[in-house]
Amino acid sequence: MKNKMIGIAAVLLIALMLAGVTYAMWTETLIINGKVNMGELDAQFTDWFWNCTWDTGLPVPPVKQTFWVDVYTIEDPQYLYVDIGDIYPCIIIHIYVNITNTGTIPWIVQDVTVTNSTDFPGTVTFSPPLIGTQVEPDEYISANLEVHLTNDAEEDDFYWFFVEILVVQWNEYEPPI
């Protein structure tokens, strides 16, 4: 009986050793090393020019263009500055701008907000409607910033306006309701 127990113990020990060897021989580890480079969302004003018309739509002849218009950026092309001086009423200044996707991912115009001084005698509009427009990398959209002062503009006064264009990554766009 003692030999039988030793025999059973030996068989069990050998079976456990074979199971351990078999398990070790049949397992394998796979490793994945990943690297993710994020894209860049960037929009900039790249080109602009201006012209002017009377509020009737007819062009203002050069002899009547005694005012001046400066459109420029300072260091950061995400800010476009517009200075208009010595202007008089009933003229519409059209400032045509290109807004370029200088990033690496597409973006969509989420919102365009125009704010003027509370006593602004006229309108500042941005057209065409840009909200919902998707722009791919290295492409651009063109728009017209239209500044119109009516006859209510006071002589020797100062007025201001501010336009904010919000672009978001294409998958974060929320259509207006």
N, CA, C and O of each residue as an XYZ file, in Angstrom:
708
protein
N       0.817     -1.175      0.000
C       0.000      0.000      0.000
C       0.871      1.253      0.000
O       0.561      2.268     -0.624
N       1.966      1.129      0.725
C       2.873      2.254      0.780
C       3.454      2.514     -0.601
O       3.599      3.664     -1.015
N       3.785      1.442     -1.312
C       4.331      1.591     -2.667
C       3.280      2.151     -3.619
O       3.583      2.919     -4.532
N       2.052      1.746     -3.382
C       0.959      2.249     -4.212
C       0.802      3.760     -4.006
O       0.600      4.491     -4.976
N       0.890      4.235     -2.772
C       0.765      5.657     -2.465
C       1.917      6.444     -3.061
O       1.744      7.545     -3.584
N       3.081      5.858     -2.970
C       4.263      6.525     -3.548
C       4.090      6.585     -5.062
O       4.416      7.597     -5.682
N       3.583      5.519     -5.657
C       3.361      5.478     -7.101
C       2.338      6.521     -7.543
O       2.528      7.202     -8.551
N       1.242      6.638     -6.770
C       0.208      7.632     -7.099
C       0.770      9.035     -6.939
O       0.520      9.908     -7.770
N       1.521      9.251     -5.882
C       2.134     10.574     -5.653
C       3.096     10.902     -6.780
O       3.133     12.038     -7.252
N       3.877      9.920     -7.217
C       4.848     10.143     -8.296
C       4.119     10.459     -9.601
O       4.523     11.354    -10.345
N       3.044      9.720     -9.874
C       2.268      9.959    -11.105
C       1.654     11.359    -11.058
O       1.688     12.084    -12.053
N       1.098     11.740     -9.914
C       0.515     13.082     -9.775
C       1.579     14.161     -9.940
O       1.338     15.175    -10.597
N       2.736     13.954     -9.358
C       3.823     14.921     -9.474
C       4.260     15.064    -10.921
O       4.478     16.177    -11.400
N       4.389     13.942    -11.617
C       4.792     13.989    -13.034
C       3.697     14.673    -13.861
O       4.000     15.448    -14.768
N       2.435     14.390    -13.555
C       1.318     15.014    -14.279
C       1.313     16.524    -14.065
O       1.088     17.284    -15.007
N       1.561     16.964    -12.823
C       1.630     18.401    -12.546
C       2.794     19.061    -13.283
O       2.661     20.167    -13.805
N       3.935     18.374    -13.321
C       5.096     18.920    -14.035
C       4.780     19.048    -15.526
O       5.096     20.067    -16.140
N       4.160     18.022    -16.110
C       3.810     18.063    -17.531
C       2.786     19.166    -17.816
O       2.859     19.840    -18.844
N       1.833     19.343    -16.896
C       0.834     20.412    -17.074
C       1.519     21.773    -17.022
O       1.189     22.654    -17.816
N       2.449     21.960    -16.121
C       3.181     23.228    -16.025
C       4.011     23.488    -17.255
O       4.035     24.611    -17.759
N       4.693     22.473    -17.748
C       5.505     22.619    -18.961
C       4.600     22.904    -20.146
O       4.901     23.773    -20.965
N       3.492     22.177    -20.242
C       2.561     22.382    -21.341
C       2.002     23.796    -21.311
O       1.934     24.450    -22.351
N       1.595     24.285    -20.130
C       1.071     25.642    -20.017
C       2.125     26.657    -20.430
O       1.816     27.589    -21.172
N       3.327     26.507    -19.982
C       4.403     27.438    -20.303
C       4.713     27.418    -21.788
O       5.087     28.443    -22.358
N       4.565     26.294    -22.404
C       4.892     26.192    -23.816
C       3.773     26.752    -24.696
O       4.018     27.066    -25.861
N       2.565     26.884    -24.173
C       1.450     27.288    -24.987
C       0.947     28.690    -24.682
O      -0.160     29.022    -25.104
N       1.673     29.509    -23.992
C       1.270     30.893    -23.746
C       2.219     31.822    -24.475
O       3.378     31.490    -24.726
N       1.698     32.996    -24.809
C       2.512     33.983    -25.516
C       1.984     35.365    -25.168
O       0.779     35.549    -24.994
N       2.877     36.326    -25.067
C       2.493     37.694    -24.744
C       2.690     38.565    -25.971
O       3.754     38.563    -26.589
N       1.645     39.312    -26.316
C       1.734     40.279    -27.416
C       1.715     41.668    -26.807
O       0.967     41.926    -25.864
N       2.530     42.560    -27.338
C       2.636     43.912    -26.808
C       2.379     44.902    -27.943
O       2.892     44.744    -29.051
N       1.580     45.918    -27.647
C       1.328     46.995    -28.608
C       1.875     48.284    -28.026
O       1.475     48.699    -26.939
N       2.772     48.906    -28.734
C       3.256     50.235    -28.372
C       2.572     51.222    -29.302
O       2.736     51.142    -30.520
N       1.816     52.140    -28.750
C       1.076     53.102    -29.564
C       1.595     54.506    -29.381
O       2.160     54.848    -28.342
N       1.395     55.323    -30.413
C       1.782     56.723    -30.363
C       0.707     57.502    -31.111
O       0.347     57.134    -32.229
N       0.194     58.561    -30.516
C      -0.860     59.357    -31.129
C      -0.367     60.791    -31.231
O      -0.021     61.403    -30.220
N      -0.332     61.327    -32.435
C       0.003     62.732    -32.646
C      -1.288     63.484    -32.902
O      -2.017     63.174    -33.845
N      -1.571     64.459    -32.076
C      -2.809     65.220    -32.188
C      -2.697     66.244    -33.317
O      -1.615     66.747    -33.618
N      -3.825     66.534    -33.922
C      -3.884     67.551    -34.963
C      -3.926     68.942    -34.351
O      -3.999     69.100    -33.133
N      -3.880     69.938    -35.210
C      -3.900     71.329    -34.753
C      -5.060     72.054    -35.418
O      -5.228     71.991    -36.636
N      -5.858     72.744    -34.610
C      -6.942     73.566    -35.121
C      -6.422     74.999    -35.184
O      -6.055     75.576    -34.160
N      -6.391     75.571    -36.384
C      -5.874     76.926    -36.532
C      -6.565     77.597    -37.717
O      -6.641     77.038    -38.811
N      -7.058     78.789    -37.476
C      -7.679     79.597    -38.528
C      -7.034     80.974    -38.492
O      -6.762     81.517    -37.421
N      -6.793     81.533    -39.670
C      -6.148     82.836    -39.746
C      -6.714     83.642    -40.907
O      -7.182     83.085    -41.899
N      -6.662     84.961    -40.766
C      -6.958     85.843    -41.892
C      -5.707     85.872    -42.761
O      -4.618     86.181    -42.278
N      -5.863     85.552    -44.044
C      -4.676     85.470    -44.900
C      -4.653     86.529    -45.998
O      -3.572     86.989    -46.366
N      -5.775     86.924    -46.523
C      -5.809     87.919    -47.596
C      -6.997     88.836    -47.364
O      -8.027     88.411    -46.842
N      -6.847     90.103    -47.755
C      -7.956     91.034    -47.644
C      -7.720     92.211    -48.576
O      -6.585     92.553    -48.906
N      -8.800     92.806    -48.978
C      -8.770     94.067    -49.727
C     -10.113     94.738    -49.496
O     -11.040     94.124    -48.968
N     -10.214     95.979    -49.887
C     -11.468     96.692    -49.649
C     -11.827     97.532    -50.868
O     -10.974     97.876    -51.686
N     -13.097     97.846    -50.963
C     -13.587     98.845    -51.912
C     -14.799     99.506    -51.272
O     -15.204     99.136    -50.170
N     -15.365    100.464    -51.949
C     -16.493    101.175    -51.355
C     -17.542    101.500    -52.410
O     -17.256    101.637    -53.600
N     -18.775    101.616    -51.913
C     -19.896    101.989    -52.771
C     -20.755    102.998    -52.008
O     -20.676    103.107    -50.785
N     -21.569    103.724    -52.755
C     -22.610    104.516    -52.103
C     -23.639    103.551    -51.574
O     -23.638    102.379    -51.949
N     -24.516    104.017    -50.712
C     -25.541    103.104    -50.207
C     -26.558    102.732    -51.280
O     -27.426    101.892    -51.042
N     -26.462    103.345    -52.457
C     -27.300    102.952    -53.597
C     -26.694    101.775    -54.349
O     -27.341    101.197    -55.222
N     -25.437    101.410    -54.011
C     -24.762    100.310    -54.690
C     -23.796    100.765    -55.765
O     -22.993     99.964    -56.245
N     -23.851    102.037    -56.159
C     -22.935    102.544    -57.181
C     -21.553    102.763    -56.584
O     -21.451    103.141    -55.417
N     -20.481    102.538    -57.350
C     -19.133    102.749    -56.821
C     -18.880    104.229    -56.516
O     -19.403    105.114    -57.193
N     -18.081    104.473    -55.502
C     -17.681    105.839    -55.153
C     -16.501    106.199    -56.054
O     -15.487    105.500    -56.036
N     -16.608    107.274    -56.842
C     -15.502    107.632    -57.725
C     -14.265    108.023    -56.911
O     -14.396    108.546    -55.804
N     -13.077    107.776    -57.445
C     -11.839    108.077    -56.716
C     -11.766    109.518    -56.209
O     -11.209    109.753    -55.137
N     -12.305    110.477    -56.938
C     -12.243    111.878    -56.512
C     -13.026    112.109    -55.219
O     -12.732    113.048    -54.480
N     -14.021    111.258    -54.939
C     -14.834    111.381    -53.723
C     -14.271    110.547    -52.569
O     -14.782    110.603    -51.450
N     -13.215    109.773    -52.845
C     -12.637    108.914    -51.806
C     -11.568    109.686    -51.024
O     -10.372    109.422    -51.143
N     -12.031    110.635    -50.232
C     -11.114    111.446    -49.431
C     -10.878    110.824    -48.057
O     -10.131    111.379    -47.251
N     -11.490    109.705    -47.783
C     -11.332    108.994    -46.520
C     -10.219    107.963    -46.668
O      -9.698    107.751    -47.763
N      -9.866    107.335    -45.575
C      -8.856    106.286    -45.635
C      -9.337    105.052    -44.883
O     -10.105    105.141    -43.925
N      -8.858    103.886    -45.350
C      -9.193    102.607    -44.752
C      -7.890    101.816    -44.612
O      -7.169    101.618    -45.590
N      -7.595    101.369    -43.396
C      -6.451    100.490    -43.151
C      -6.981     99.157    -42.644
O      -7.762     99.114    -41.694
N      -6.561     98.082    -43.271
C      -6.894     96.734    -42.833
C      -5.562     96.025    -42.623
O      -4.741     95.958    -43.539
N      -5.344     95.495    -41.415
C      -4.021     94.935    -41.118
C      -4.088     93.959    -39.947
O      -5.075     93.905    -39.213
N      -3.022     93.197    -39.797
C      -2.832     92.362    -38.605
C      -1.543     92.825    -37.943
O      -0.664     93.394    -38.591
N      -1.443     92.572    -36.647
C      -0.215     92.865    -35.921
C       0.234     91.570    -35.267
O      -0.387     91.115    -34.307
N       1.285     90.982    -35.764
C       1.890     89.756    -35.243
C       0.981     88.541    -35.308
O       1.403     87.495    -35.801
N      -0.238     88.641    -34.835
C      -1.137     87.492    -34.779
C      -2.190     87.589    -35.877
O      -3.082     88.435    -35.801
N      -2.099     86.727    -36.907
C      -3.064     86.803    -38.014
C      -4.461     86.320    -37.655
O      -5.298     86.164    -38.544
N      -4.733     86.079    -36.384
C      -6.088     85.749    -35.965
C      -6.858     87.009    -35.584
O      -8.053     86.941    -35.297
N      -6.191     88.145    -35.579
C      -6.830     89.428    -35.296
C      -6.670     90.322    -36.516
O      -5.552     90.620    -36.937
N      -7.785     90.742    -37.075
C      -7.773     91.645    -38.215
C      -8.273     92.998    -37.734
O      -9.365     93.098    -37.174
N      -7.489     94.021    -37.950
C      -7.835     95.364    -37.507
C      -8.311     96.178    -38.701
O      -7.746     96.092    -39.791
N      -9.343     96.959    -38.486
C      -9.882     97.828    -39.529
C      -9.957     99.238    -38.948
O     -10.646     99.471    -37.955
N      -9.260    100.151    -39.558
C      -9.329    101.559    -39.165
C      -9.870    102.344    -40.352
O      -9.354    102.236    -41.464
N     -10.904    103.131    -40.112
C     -11.511    103.960    -41.155
C     -11.493    105.395    -40.639
O     -11.946    105.670    -39.528
N     -10.975    106.291    -41.442
C     -10.896    107.678    -40.991
C     -11.379    108.654    -42.034
O     -11.355    108.373    -43.233
N     -11.821    109.809    -41.564
C     -12.315    110.894    -42.416
C     -13.446    110.436    -43.327
O     -13.601    110.931    -44.443
N     -14.235    109.481    -42.832
C     -15.350    108.939    -43.620
C     -16.561    109.857    -43.465
O     -16.646    110.622    -42.505
N     -17.464    109.780    -44.376
C     -18.708    110.532    -44.283
C     -19.873    109.595    -44.553
O     -19.667    108.510    -45.097
N     -21.093    109.981    -44.188
C     -22.256    109.086    -44.275
C     -22.584    108.639    -45.695
O     -22.142    109.225    -46.683
N     -23.370    107.585    -45.748
C     -23.926    107.017    -46.984
C     -22.897    106.285    -47.828
O     -23.123    106.050    -49.015
N     -21.779    105.927    -47.235
C     -20.781    105.118    -47.929
C     -20.750    103.752    -47.261
O     -20.843    103.632    -46.039
N     -20.617    102.729    -48.092
C     -20.475    101.372    -47.574
C     -19.064    100.911    -47.895
O     -18.654    100.887    -49.056
N     -18.329    100.548    -46.860
C     -16.991     99.988    -47.039
C     -17.140     98.466    -47.062
O     -17.668     97.872    -46.122
N     -16.673     97.846    -48.134
C     -16.685     96.388    -48.268
C     -15.258     95.903    -48.027
O     -14.341     96.261    -48.765
N     -15.079     95.091    -46.997
C     -13.762     94.527    -46.712
C     -13.867     93.030    -46.976
O     -14.546     92.304    -46.251
N     -13.191     92.586    -48.015
C     -13.232     91.185    -48.411
C     -12.057     90.470    -47.756
O     -10.910     90.900    -47.883
N     -12.347     89.378    -47.056
C     -11.305     88.641    -46.333
C     -11.365     87.162    -46.676
O     -12.429     86.615    -46.964
N     -10.209     86.534    -46.638
C     -10.117     85.084    -46.720
C      -9.763     84.571    -45.336
O      -8.852     85.085    -44.688
N     -10.483     83.562    -44.891
C     -10.209     82.914    -43.611
C      -9.704     81.519    -43.958
O     -10.444     80.688    -44.487
N      -8.428     81.276    -43.650
C      -7.749     80.068    -44.103
C      -7.563     79.079    -42.958
O      -7.259     79.463    -41.828
N      -7.748     77.809    -43.269
C      -7.452     76.750    -42.312
C      -5.958     76.457    -42.408
O      -5.513     75.773    -43.330
N      -5.194     76.969    -41.465
C      -3.748     76.756    -41.445
C      -3.369     75.624    -40.494
O      -2.188     75.410    -40.219
N      -4.361     74.907    -39.997
C      -4.118     73.773    -39.110
C      -4.039     72.477    -39.898
O      -3.865     72.479    -41.116
N      -4.172     71.372    -39.177
C      -4.061     70.054    -39.802
C      -5.357     69.256    -39.748
O      -5.417     68.131    -40.245
N      -6.405     69.841    -39.140
C      -7.699     69.159    -39.086
C      -8.776     70.097    -39.625
O      -8.618     71.315    -39.556
N      -9.873     69.547    -40.163
C     -10.949     70.407    -40.650
C     -11.645     71.118    -39.492
O     -11.727     70.598    -38.379
N     -12.142     72.314    -39.782
C     -12.955     73.029    -38.805
C     -14.210     73.557    -39.471
O     -14.303     73.638    -40.696
N     -15.183     73.917    -38.622
C     -16.460     74.446    -39.096
C     -16.720     75.750    -38.358
O     -16.418     75.874    -37.171
N     -17.281     76.719    -39.067
C     -17.656     77.978    -38.430
C     -18.876     77.716    -37.561
O     -19.941     77.357    -38.061
N     -18.713     77.899    -36.256
C     -19.799     77.668    -35.295
C     -20.654     78.919    -35.116
O     -21.875     78.833    -34.983
N     -19.991     80.103    -35.116
C     -20.747     81.320    -34.826
C     -20.005     82.536    -35.359
O     -18.775     82.553    -35.417
N     -20.758     83.543    -35.744
C     -20.221     84.854    -36.131
C     -21.006     85.882    -35.338
O     -22.231     85.951    -35.438
N     -20.297     86.682    -34.549
C     -20.937     87.687    -33.717
C     -20.405     89.058    -34.101
O     -19.193     89.264    -34.160
N     -21.309     89.994    -34.361
C     -20.936     91.374    -34.669
C     -21.436     92.249    -33.528
O     -22.614     92.215    -33.171
N     -20.525     93.031    -32.964
C     -20.864     93.945    -31.879
C     -20.414     95.336    -32.292
O     -19.292     95.500    -32.769
N     -21.274     96.351    -32.119
C     -20.896     97.733    -32.430
C     -21.081     98.580    -31.180
O     -21.713     98.183    -30.202
N     -20.495     99.769    -31.268
C     -20.746    100.720    -30.192
C     -22.249    101.000    -30.146
O     -22.916    100.961    -31.180
N     -22.778    101.278    -28.972
C     -24.228    101.412    -28.805
C     -24.818    102.535    -29.642
O     -26.001    102.504    -29.982
N     -24.008    103.518    -29.972
C     -24.518    104.645    -30.761
C     -24.121    104.535    -32.234
O     -24.136    105.533    -32.954
N     -23.767    103.336    -32.681
C     -23.306    103.139    -34.062
C     -24.431    103.501    -35.030
O     -25.490    102.875    -35.003
N     -24.214    104.505    -35.887
C     -25.276    104.954    -36.789
C     -25.243    104.207    -38.129
O     -24.913    104.785    -39.165
N     -25.572    102.983    -38.092
C     -25.533    102.207    -39.322
C     -25.476    100.733    -39.002
O     -26.008    100.281    -37.988
N     -24.825     99.989    -39.874
C     -24.766     98.538    -39.699
C     -23.373     98.022    -40.006
O     -22.620     98.613    -40.779
N     -23.059     96.914    -39.381
C     -21.871     96.125    -39.718
C     -22.380     94.707    -39.912
O     -22.938     94.110    -38.991
N     -22.191     94.171    -41.107
C     -22.668     92.817    -41.400
C     -21.531     91.993    -41.966
O     -20.553     92.518    -42.499
N     -21.685     90.711    -41.835
C     -20.690     89.768    -42.334
C     -21.432     88.784    -43.218
O     -22.360     88.124    -42.749
N     -21.055     88.665    -44.479
C     -21.759     87.776    -45.393
C     -20.747     87.046    -46.279
O     -19.616     87.519    -46.395
N     -21.082     85.958    -46.886
C     -22.349     85.252    -46.789
C     -22.465     84.591    -45.420
O     -21.520     84.629    -44.631
N     -23.604     83.992    -45.134
C     -23.722     83.291    -43.844
C     -22.674     82.173    -43.785
O     -22.698     81.251    -44.601
N     -21.777     82.258    -42.839
C     -20.671     81.300    -42.762
C     -20.943     80.141    -41.808
O     -20.258     79.119    -41.865
N     -21.928     80.288    -40.940
C     -22.176     79.261    -39.925
C     -22.472     77.929    -40.607
O     -23.320     77.845    -41.495
N     -21.760     76.894    -40.176
C     -21.923     75.562    -40.757
C     -20.981     75.269    -41.906
O     -20.994     74.158    -42.436
N     -20.165     76.231    -42.307
C     -19.233     76.015    -43.408
C     -18.002     75.272    -42.904
O     -17.334     75.720    -41.972
N     -17.708     74.131    -43.529
C     -16.524     73.345    -43.148
C     -15.370     73.704    -44.064
O     -15.541     73.837    -45.276
N     -14.189     73.859    -43.473
C     -12.993     74.205    -44.234
C     -11.912     73.170    -43.928
O     -11.558     72.940    -42.772
N     -11.405     72.560    -44.983
C     -10.350     71.553    -44.860
C      -8.996     72.235    -44.692
O      -8.870     73.416    -45.013
N      -7.977     71.524    -44.198
C      -6.642     72.114    -44.074
C      -6.148     72.669    -45.412
O      -6.354     72.061    -46.462
N      -5.503     73.815    -45.356
C      -4.946     74.523    -46.522
C      -6.010     75.064    -47.475
O      -5.681     75.466    -48.591
N      -7.260     75.083    -47.065
C      -8.315     75.705    -47.864
C      -8.823     76.936    -47.130
O      -8.466     77.167    -45.974
N      -9.664     77.733    -47.806
C     -10.153     78.968    -47.190
C     -11.591     79.235    -47.602
O     -12.113     78.654    -48.553
N     -12.212     80.139    -46.849
C     -13.516     80.664    -47.221
C     -13.371     82.172    -47.357
O     -12.558     82.791    -46.671
N     -14.155     82.749    -48.235
C     -14.133     84.195    -48.442
C     -15.402     84.800    -47.871
O     -16.480     84.208    -47.924
N     -15.244     85.992    -47.325
C     -16.396     86.677    -46.741
C     -16.271     88.171    -46.976
O     -15.196     88.674    -47.304
N     -17.386     88.878    -46.803
C     -17.450     90.320    -46.989
C     -17.898     90.954    -45.681
O     -19.001     90.693    -45.200
N     -17.048     91.778    -45.116
C     -17.402     92.580    -43.954
C     -17.874     93.923    -44.504
O     -17.114     94.638    -45.158
N     -19.130     94.258    -44.235
C     -19.724     95.468    -44.808
C     -20.010     96.470    -43.689
O     -20.780     96.194    -42.769
N     -19.372     97.639    -43.789
C     -19.549     98.701    -42.802
C     -20.300     99.839    -43.477
O     -19.817    100.416    -44.451
N     -21.498    100.168    -42.951
C     -22.324    101.210    -43.545
C     -22.693    102.236    -42.482
O     -23.261    101.891    -41.445
N     -22.371    103.476    -42.740
C     -22.748    104.571    -41.852
C     -23.859    105.379    -42.514
O     -23.738    105.790    -43.669
N     -24.937    105.602    -41.777
C     -26.076    106.348    -42.311
C     -25.883    107.847    -42.085
O     -24.868    108.283    -41.542
N     -26.874    108.621    -42.509
C     -26.832    110.073    -42.305
C     -26.882    110.476    -40.836
O     -26.660    111.641    -40.505
N     -27.169    109.535    -39.962
C     -27.200    109.842    -38.528
C     -25.807    109.936    -37.909
O     -25.686    110.305    -36.741
N     -24.764    109.614    -38.653
C     -23.395    109.704    -38.125
C     -23.063    111.160    -37.816
O     -23.303    112.059    -38.622
N     -22.509    111.364    -36.635
C     -22.169    112.717    -36.193
C     -20.789    113.123    -36.698
O     -19.866    112.310    -36.749
N     -20.669    114.367    -37.063
C     -19.390    114.907    -37.499
C     -18.392    114.840    -36.350
O     -18.727    115.144    -35.205
N     -17.172    114.441    -36.662
C     -16.063    114.403    -35.705
C     -16.308    113.425    -34.550
O     -15.743    113.603    -33.471
N     -17.137    112.400    -34.755
C     -17.425    111.425    -33.712
C     -16.603    110.161    -33.967
O     -15.934    110.038    -34.993
N     -16.661    109.240    -33.032
C     -15.906    107.989    -33.117
C     -16.866    106.832    -32.870
O     -17.651    106.870    -31.923
N     -16.809    105.802    -33.717
C     -17.634    104.613    -33.574
C     -16.738    103.383    -33.700
O     -15.698    103.431    -34.358
N     -17.141    102.294    -33.075
C     -16.338    101.078    -33.166
C     -17.229     99.874    -33.436
O     -18.438     99.903    -33.209
N     -16.588     98.804    -33.933
C     -17.275     97.528    -34.123
C     -16.284     96.400    -33.870
O     -15.068     96.586    -33.925
N     -16.836     95.235    -33.594
C     -16.028     94.067    -33.267
C     -16.717     92.852    -33.875
O     -17.914     92.654    -33.671
N     -15.978     92.043    -34.615
C     -16.534     90.825    -35.214
C     -15.750     89.639    -34.668
O     -14.521     89.617    -34.723
N     -16.466     88.662    -34.145
C     -15.824     87.459    -33.625
C     -16.338     86.263    -34.417
O     -17.545     86.058    -34.546
N     -15.404     85.480    -34.943
C     -15.736     84.285    -35.721
C     -15.225     83.084    -34.931
O     -14.022     82.944    -34.713
N     -16.137     82.226    -34.506
C     -15.764     81.050    -33.724
C     -15.733     79.840    -34.638
O     -16.736     79.499    -35.266
N     -14.564     79.183    -34.711
C     -14.454     77.936    -35.464
C     -14.195     76.808    -34.467
O     -13.492     76.989    -33.473
N     -14.774     75.647    -34.749
C     -14.618     74.481    -33.879
C     -14.201     73.289    -34.730
O     -14.429     73.260    -35.939
N     -13.588     72.312    -34.078
C     -13.242     71.112    -34.830
C     -14.527     70.500    -35.370
O     -15.578     70.575    -34.733
N     -14.433     69.897    -36.541
C     -15.617     69.484    -37.288
C     -16.528     68.561    -36.495
O     -17.744     68.599    -36.683
N     -15.976     67.729    -35.611
C     -16.825     66.789    -34.873
C     -17.454     67.409    -33.629
O     -18.214     66.736    -32.933
N     -17.157     68.677    -33.330
C     -17.750     69.366    -32.185
C     -18.802     70.379    -32.611
O     -19.370     71.064    -31.760
N     -19.071     70.489    -33.895
C     -20.035     71.471    -34.411
C     -21.446     71.144    -33.938
O     -21.885     69.997    -34.015
N     -22.147     72.156    -33.449
C     -23.537     72.005    -33.051
C     -24.396     72.914    -33.935
O     -24.342     74.136    -33.794
N     -25.184     72.334    -34.839
C     -26.003     73.158    -35.729
C     -26.964     74.047    -34.932
O     -27.472     73.644    -33.886
N     -27.207     75.258    -35.438
C     -28.170     76.133    -34.748
C     -29.561     75.509    -34.785
O     -29.922     74.786    -35.713
N     -30.310     75.813    -33.761
C     -31.668     75.243    -33.674
C     -32.646     76.130    -34.408
O     -33.838     75.829    -34.454
